[in-house]
């Protein structure tokens, strides 16, 4: 059966993710009544909506059967898909990063930077990350008793960390933040390039493409520099890297930079802001962690589950198969809903309650299998270090006005989080 229209629309409506309750209500209905069924929405090709934790894991562990690259890796309209294929010589994706690759390419390109993001390498960065965290907490304290935690701390701290790792000068960080928000927030009038509602798929695609071009112009210049003057940074690895014995192609290199420069901070920013918002609404959990800092790693995992900054990825079936008793045909498109998987009542006790000490916590926010998030260990470290430095100094806090979320159905989280606070 097809999913009812009003539920299907809430699955894809950016405003439903900005509203939070709307998207979660739609996914709760789906898990109960139609956990794996087809959404048929005007302007879109039909697609399966995968809402259960077990089904998401099942699909993600079968990388040969469910591809990322054959069709768009994110939900797109029929018209936008047609235009992208026209622009990209038949490819359904504007970029060709790890997200838009399947094996053997995915494994080969992932290997290029994998060692940079492994825990043993990140341990060498922890002291510097802690120094950066303290600097942002000092800036927060200098504001007195009020700030917008999202804009003043959560957005800027992970941005500075990944830009330092990448080799982007601090002076260019505002530009990188703006471009990231434009790329992921195309559907939100507060952050997109046009500053207005985007109802026209063609206009939205033009904006995304313009943002991608701006990124590429920047990183093309960086590539030239790093080839002439290599340094101990990630940009030098990408600029001088080779795959299959050949230098990276232009599209692959630019895509690598862009995924590092965007997902490398935005997801952590969203989760950090989401965690403080959750603690503001659950002061007992704040006291619990403040009184026992050993709970911070568990709280980090819970905040990742709670916020789930990446809302979906698409997969394409490469052969006729079956998932949860449903016949999936070759070429079918599947929408993996990570927020739904992370609220699955079959896996999580009281899934709509923020429990700072939740254990076990087998969330799917980082994905699973071959495509598991490359930067997951860095993101966890950044959040752990920030809370280790902030919680001992943060005496009390509360919301100081309405907090708001970005309207986006791919990557989103809090965009405004005004708080009143007291530091020790």
C-alpha positions as CSV (number, residue, x, y, z in Angstrom):
1,X,0.0,0.0,0.0
2,X,1.1,3.6,-0.5
3,X,1.7,5.8,2.5
4,X,-1.1,8.3,3.1
5,X,-0.4,11.6,1.5
6,X,-0.3,13.7,4.6
7,X,2.2,11.4,6.3
8,X,4.4,11.1,3.2
9,X,4.5,14.9,2.9
10,X,5.7,15.2,6.5
11,X,8.5,12.7,5.7
12,X,10.0,15.1,3.2
13,X,8.7,18.6,4.2
14,X,11.6,20.7,5.4
15,X,9.2,22.6,7.7
16,X,8.3,19.3,9.5
17,X,12.0,18.9,10.5
18,X,12.1,22.5,11.6
19,X,9.0,21.8,13.7
20,X,10.5,18.5,15.0
21,X,7.3,17.2,16.5
22,X,5.7,16.9,13.0
23,X,8.4,14.7,11.5
24,X,8.7,12.5,14.7
25,X,4.9,12.1,14.7
26,X,4.9,11.0,11.1
27,X,7.7,8.4,11.7
28,X,6.0,7.1,14.8
29,X,2.8,6.5,12.7
30,X,4.9,4.8,10.0
31,X,6.7,2.5,12.4
32,X,3.4,1.4,13.8
33,X,1.3,1.2,10.7
34,X,3.6,1.1,7.6
35,X,7.2,0.6,8.6
36,X,8.3,-0.2,5.1
37,X,6.0,1.2,2.4
38,X,6.0,3.4,-0.7
39,X,5.6,7.2,-0.7
40,X,4.0,8.5,-3.8
41,X,4.3,12.3,-3.9
42,X,3.7,14.6,-6.9
43,X,6.9,15.7,-8.5
44,X,9.0,12.8,-7.0
45,X,9.7,9.3,-8.2
46,X,8.0,6.8,-5.8
47,X,10.4,5.7,-3.0
48,X,10.3,3.3,-0.1
49,X,10.4,4.9,3.4
50,X,12.5,2.8,5.8
51,X,11.6,3.7,9.4
52,X,12.7,0.7,11.6
53,X,16.1,0.4,13.2
54,X,16.5,-3.2,12.1
55,X,15.6,-2.5,8.5
56,X,18.0,0.4,8.2
57,X,20.8,-1.8,9.5
58,X,19.8,-4.6,7.2
59,X,20.0,-2.3,4.2
60,X,23.2,-0.6,5.2
61,X,25.2,-3.8,5.8
62,X,24.4,-4.9,2.2
63,X,26.5,-2.4,0.2
64,X,26.5,-4.4,-3.0
65,X,22.8,-4.9,-3.0
66,X,21.9,-1.2,-2.1
67,X,24.0,1.4,-3.9
68,X,24.7,5.1,-3.2
69,X,25.7,6.2,-6.6
70,X,23.2,4.7,-9.1
71,X,20.6,7.4,-8.3
72,X,20.8,10.6,-6.2
73,X,22.1,9.8,-2.7
74,X,19.7,12.3,-1.2
75,X,16.0,12.8,-2.0
76,X,15.4,15.0,-5.0
77,X,12.6,15.9,-7.4
78,X,12.1,14.4,-10.9
79,X,12.9,17.8,-12.4
80,X,16.0,18.4,-10.3
81,X,17.3,14.9,-11.1
82,X,16.8,15.6,-14.8
83,X,18.7,18.8,-14.6
84,X,21.6,17.4,-12.5
85,X,22.0,14.5,-15.0
86,X,22.1,17.1,-17.8
87,X,24.7,19.2,-16.1
88,X,26.8,16.2,-15.0
89,X,26.9,14.1,-18.2
90,X,24.4,11.6,-16.9
91,X,25.5,11.3,-13.3
92,X,22.6,11.9,-10.8
93,X,24.9,13.7,-8.3
94,X,26.5,17.2,-8.3
95,X,29.4,15.9,-6.2
96,X,31.3,12.6,-6.1
97,X,32.4,12.3,-2.5
98,X,32.5,9.1,-0.4
99,X,28.7,9.6,0.1
100,X,28.1,9.2,-3.7
101,X,30.4,6.3,-4.2
102,X,30.1,2.5,-4.1
103,X,32.9,-0.1,-4.0
104,X,35.5,-0.5,-5.2
105,X,35.9,3.3,-5.6
106,X,34.4,4.0,-2.1
107,X,37.0,1.8,-0.3
108,X,39.9,3.2,-2.3
109,X,39.0,6.9,-1.8
110,X,38.1,6.3,1.9
111,X,41.6,4.8,2.5
112,X,43.2,8.1,1.4
113,X,42.2,9.9,4.6
114,X,41.0,7.2,6.9
115,X,44.2,7.2,9.1
116,X,43.6,10.9,9.9
117,X,40.3,10.1,11.5
118,X,41.3,7.0,13.5
119,X,41.4,7.3,17.3
120,X,45.1,6.7,17.6
121,X,45.8,9.8,15.3
122,X,43.1,11.9,17.0
123,X,44.7,11.4,20.4
124,X,47.6,13.6,19.1
125,X,45.1,16.4,18.5
126,X,43.2,16.2,21.8
127,X,45.3,18.8,23.7
128,X,44.9,21.3,20.8
129,X,41.1,20.6,20.6
130,X,40.9,21.2,24.4
131,X,42.7,24.5,24.0
132,X,40.2,25.5,21.2
133,X,37.2,24.4,23.4
134,X,38.5,26.5,26.4
135,X,38.8,29.5,24.1
136,X,35.2,29.3,23.0
137,X,34.0,28.8,26.6
138,X,36.1,31.8,27.7
139,X,34.3,33.8,24.9
140,X,31.0,32.6,26.2
141,X,31.8,33.6,29.7
142,X,32.9,37.0,28.5
143,X,29.4,37.7,27.1
144,X,28.2,37.9,30.7
145,X,24.9,36.0,31.3
146,X,23.3,35.7,27.9
147,X,24.3,34.2,24.5
148,X,23.0,32.3,21.6
149,X,24.7,29.0,22.3
150,X,24.1,27.7,18.7
151,X,25.6,30.7,17.0
152,X,28.3,31.7,19.5
153,X,29.6,28.3,20.5
154,X,28.1,25.2,18.8
155,X,28.6,26.5,15.2
156,X,32.1,27.9,15.7
157,X,34.0,25.4,17.8
158,X,33.7,22.3,15.5
159,X,34.2,24.6,12.5
160,X,37.5,25.9,13.9
161,X,38.7,22.3,14.7
162,X,38.0,20.9,11.2
163,X,39.3,24.0,9.4
164,X,42.6,23.7,11.4
165,X,42.8,20.0,10.5
166,X,42.0,20.7,6.8
167,X,44.4,23.7,6.7
168,X,41.9,26.5,6.1
169,X,43.0,29.8,7.6
170,X,41.0,31.1,10.5
171,X,40.2,34.3,8.5
172,X,38.2,32.1,6.0
173,X,36.1,30.3,8.6
174,X,33.1,32.7,8.4
175,X,33.0,32.0,4.6
176,X,33.1,28.3,5.1
177,X,30.3,28.5,7.7
178,X,28.2,30.6,5.4
179,X,28.7,28.2,2.4
180,X,28.0,25.2,4.6
181,X,24.7,26.6,5.8
182,X,23.7,27.6,2.3
183,X,24.5,24.1,1.0
184,X,22.6,22.2,3.8
185,X,20.0,24.9,4.4
186,X,18.7,25.5,0.9
187,X,15.2,24.9,2.1
188,X,15.4,27.4,4.9
189,X,14.8,31.1,4.1
190,X,16.9,32.2,7.1
191,X,20.1,30.6,5.8
192,X,19.8,30.0,2.0
193,X,21.4,32.3,-0.5
194,X,18.2,33.9,-1.6
195,X,16.8,34.7,1.8
196,X,13.4,33.4,0.8
197,X,11.2,30.3,0.6
198,X,12.3,27.9,-2.1
199,X,9.2,26.4,-3.8
200,X,10.8,26.1,-7.2
201,X,13.1,23.0,-7.5
202,X,15.0,24.6,-10.4
203,X,15.8,27.7,-8.5
204,X,16.8,25.7,-5.5
205,X,19.2,23.6,-7.6
206,X,20.7,26.8,-9.1
207,X,21.4,28.0,-5.6
208,X,23.0,24.7,-4.6
209,X,25.1,24.7,-7.7
210,X,26.3,28.2,-7.1
211,X,27.4,27.3,-3.6
212,X,29.2,24.2,-4.9
213,X,31.0,26.4,-7.5
214,X,32.1,28.8,-4.7
215,X,33.5,25.9,-2.7
216,X,35.3,24.6,-5.8
217,X,36.8,28.0,-6.6
218,X,38.2,28.2,-3.1
219,X,39.5,24.6,-2.9
220,X,40.9,24.7,-6.4
221,X,43.2,27.5,-5.3
222,X,44.1,25.6,-2.2
223,X,45.0,22.5,-4.3
224,X,47.4,24.5,-6.4
225,X,49.0,25.9,-3.3
226,X,49.4,22.5,-1.5
227,X,50.9,20.9,-4.6
228,X,53.5,23.6,-4.7
229,X,53.9,23.9,-0.9
230,X,52.6,20.7,0.9
231,X,52.0,20.9,4.6
232,X,51.0,18.6,7.5
233,X,47.3,19.1,6.8
234,X,44.4,17.2,5.3
235,X,44.3,19.5,2.3
236,X,47.8,18.4,1.3
237,X,46.7,14.8,1.6
238,X,43.8,15.4,-0.8
239,X,45.8,17.6,-3.2
240,X,48.7,15.2,-3.5
241,X,46.8,11.9,-3.0
242,X,46.4,9.2,-5.6
243,X,43.9,6.5,-6.2
244,X,44.6,3.5,-8.5
245,X,48.0,5.0,-9.0
246,X,46.6,8.3,-10.4
247,X,46.1,11.7,-8.9
248,X,42.5,12.4,-7.8
249,X,40.2,13.7,-10.6
250,X,39.0,17.3,-10.3
251,X,35.5,16.4,-9.3
252,X,36.6,13.8,-6.8
253,X,39.2,16.1,-5.2
254,X,36.7,19.0,-4.9
255,X,34.0,16.7,-3.5
256,X,36.5,15.4,-0.9
257,X,37.3,18.9,0.3
258,X,33.6,19.9,0.4
259,X,32.4,16.9,2.4
260,X,35.3,17.4,4.9
261,X,34.6,21.2,5.1
262,X,30.8,20.8,5.6
263,X,29.9,17.5,7.2
264,X,33.2,17.8,9.2
265,X,31.6,20.4,11.4
266,X,27.9,20.9,10.8
267,X,26.8,17.6,12.1
268,X,28.8,18.1,15.3
269,X,27.5,21.6,15.7
270,X,23.9,20.4,15.4
271,X,24.4,17.7,17.9
272,X,26.2,20.0,20.4
273,X,23.4,22.6,20.2
274,X,20.8,19.9,20.4
275,X,22.4,18.5,23.6
276,X,22.3,21.8,25.4
277,X,18.7,22.4,24.3
278,X,17.8,18.9,25.7
279,X,19.6,19.6,29.0
280,X,17.8,23.0,29.3
281,X,14.5,21.1,29.0
282,X,15.7,18.3,31.4
283,X,17.5,20.1,34.2
284,X,17.7,16.9,36.2
285,X,19.8,15.4,33.5
286,X,22.1,18.5,33.5
287,X,22.6,18.1,37.3
288,X,23.2,14.3,36.9
289,X,26.0,14.8,34.4
290,X,27.4,17.9,36.1
291,X,27.7,15.9,39.4
292,X,29.3,12.9,37.6
293,X,31.5,13.9,34.7
294,X,32.2,10.3,33.9
295,X,28.7,10.2,32.3
296,X,29.9,12.6,29.5
297,X,30.6,9.9,26.9
298,X,27.2,8.4,27.5
299,X,25.6,11.8,27.2
300,X,27.4,12.4,24.0
301,X,26.0,9.2,22.5
302,X,22.5,10.2,23.7
303,X,22.8,13.6,22.2
304,X,23.8,12.0,18.8
305,X,20.8,9.7,19.0
306,X,18.5,12.5,20.2
307,X,19.5,15.1,17.5
308,X,20.4,12.7,14.6
309,X,21.7,15.6,12.5
310,X,21.7,13.6,9.2
311,X,18.0,13.0,8.5
312,X,18.2,10.6,5.6
313,X,20.2,9.0,2.8
314,X,18.9,7.3,-0.2
315,X,19.9,3.8,-1.5
316,X,19.1,2.1,-4.8
317,X,18.4,-1.6,-5.1
318,X,20.8,-3.3,-7.6
319,X,18.7,-6.5,-7.9
320,X,15.3,-7.8,-7.0
321,X,15.3,-8.6,-3.2
322,X,13.2,-8.7,-0.1
323,X,13.3,-6.5,3.0
324,X,11.1,-7.3,6.0
325,X,8.9,-9.4,3.9
326,X,8.4,-6.7,1.2
327,X,9.5,-7.4,-2.4
328,X,11.9,-4.7,-3.5
329,X,12.6,-4.5,-7.2
330,X,15.9,-3.7,-9.0
331,X,16.1,0.1,-9.4
332,X,13.8,0.9,-6.4
333,X,14.8,3.9,-4.4
334,X,14.8,3.7,-0.6
335,X,14.7,6.6,1.9
336,X,16.6,5.6,5.1
337,X,15.1,7.7,8.0
338,X,17.8,7.9,10.7
339,X,15.6,10.0,13.2
340,X,13.0,7.3,13.0
341,X,15.5,4.5,13.5
342,X,16.7,6.3,16.6
343,X,13.2,6.6,18.1
344,X,12.4,2.9,17.4
345,X,10.5,1.6,20.4
346,X,11.7,-1.9,19.6
347,X,15.3,-0.8,20.3
348,X,15.2,2.1,22.7
349,X,13.4,2.3,26.1
350,X,11.4,5.5,26.4
351,X,12.8,6.8,23.0
352,X,11.3,10.3,23.4
353,X,13.0,10.8,26.7
354,X,16.6,12.3,26.8
355,X,18.6,10.1,29.2
356,X,22.1,11.3,29.6
357,X,23.2,7.9,31.0
358,X,21.3,5.8,28.4
359,X,23.1,2.4,27.9
360,X,23.2,0.6,25.7
361,X,22.7,3.2,23.0
362,X,22.9,1.5,19.5
363,X,21.8,4.5,17.5
364,X,22.2,4.7,13.7
365,X,23.1,8.4,13.5
366,X,26.5,7.7,12.0
367,X,25.2,5.1,9.6
368,X,26.5,1.5,9.5
369,X,28.7,-0.8,7.5
370,X,31.0,0.4,4.8
371,X,29.5,4.0,4.7
372,X,29.7,4.6,8.5
373,X,30.7,8.2,9.1
374,X,34.4,8.7,8.6
375,X,34.6,11.6,11.1
376,X,32.6,9.9,13.9
377,X,35.6,9.6,16.3
378,X,36.6,13.2,15.8
379,X,33.0,14.3,16.4
380,X,32.7,12.3,19.6
381,X,36.1,13.7,20.8
382,X,35.1,17.3,20.1
383,X,31.8,16.9,22.0
384,X,33.4,15.0,24.9
385,X,36.1,17.6,25.3
386,X,33.7,20.6,25.1
387,X,31.5,19.1,27.9
388,X,34.5,18.2,30.0
389,X,35.5,21.9,29.9
390,X,32.1,23.5,30.0
391,X,30.1,21.6,32.6
392,X,32.5,22.3,35.6
393,X,32.2,26.0,34.8
394,X,28.5,26.2,33.9
395,X,26.7,26.8,37.2
396,X,23.1,27.0,35.8
397,X,21.3,27.9,32.6
398,X,17.9,28.2,31.0
399,X,16.4,29.0,27.6
400,X,16.1,32.7,27.1
401,X,13.6,32.9,24.3
402,X,12.4,30.6,21.6
403,X,14.9,28.1,20.3
404,X,14.5,27.2,16.5
405,X,15.6,24.5,14.2
406,X,16.7,24.7,10.6
407,X,14.1,23.7,8.0
408,X,15.9,21.0,6.0
409,X,15.2,17.3,5.4
410,X,18.8,16.2,4.8
411,X,21.1,17.8,7.4
412,X,19.6,20.0,10.1
413,X,19.5,20.9,13.8
414,X,19.1,24.0,16.0
415,X,19.8,27.3,14.3
416,X,19.0,29.6,17.3
417,X,19.4,28.7,21.0
418,X,19.3,31.8,23.2
419,X,20.2,31.0,26.8
420,X,20.7,32.8,30.1
421,X,23.5,31.3,32.1
422,X,25.7,31.7,35.2
423,X,29.4,30.6,35.1
424,X,31.4,29.7,38.2
